[in-house]
Amino acid sequence: MQIRTAMAMTVMLLLLGCSKLTLENYNKISMGMPYDEVTQLIGKPDSCDDLMGVRSCQWGDGNHVVRVNFVSGKVLLFSSSNLQ
């Protein structure tokens, strides 16, 4: 039983370690960057909303979050919270 628990914890740590949602990648985002380049840096967004020509996308799980607003497919505003 303890071996299974240890293996499950190892797999979880490996999956978390593979996340593209890091402070280092976030710091590479810049105004005017195309949507495709942002998704290459931090992965596909968890959700996006389109309103009046602004696409607002969010990455993360509630504890670690990145929000990016795109106009004409390019970054206009971006913010993060609790990235490491």
SULHU-V319915 format. One record per residue. N is the residue number from 0. SS is DSSP state (helix for helix, strand for strand, loop for the rest). PSI is psi as a letter, one per 30 degrees, with the letter a starting at -180 (none if undefined). Layout:
N&SS&PSI  N&SS&PSI
This chain:
0&loop&e  1&helix&e  2&helix&e  3&helix&e  4&helix&e  5&helix&e  6&helix&e  7&helix&e  8&helix&e  9&helix&e  10&helix&e  11&helix&e  12&helix&e  13&helix&e  14&helix&e  15&helix&e  16&helix&f  17&loop&f  18&loop&k  19&loop&f  20&loop&i  21&loop&l  22&helix&e  23&helix&e  24&helix&e  25&helix&e  26&loop&f  27&loop&f  28&loop&k  29&loop&l  30&loop&k  31&loop&f  32&loop&k  33&strand&l  34&helix&e  35&helix&e  36&helix&e  37&helix&e  38&helix&f  39&helix&e  40&helix&e  41&helix&g  42&loop&l  43&loop&k  44&loop&l  45&loop&f  46&strand&l  47&strand&k  48&strand&k  49&strand&k  50&strand&j  51&loop&h  52&loop&g  53&strand&k  54&strand&j  55&strand&j  56&strand&l  57&strand&k  58&strand&k  59&strand&a  60&loop&g  61&loop&e  62&loop&e  63&loop&j  64&strand&k  65&strand&k  66&strand&k  67&strand&k  68&strand&k  69&strand&k  70&strand&k  71&loop&h  72&loop&g  73&strand&k  74&strand&k  75&strand&e  76&strand&k  77&strand&k  78&strand&l  79&strand&l  80&strand&k  81&loop&h  82&loop&l  83&loop&none
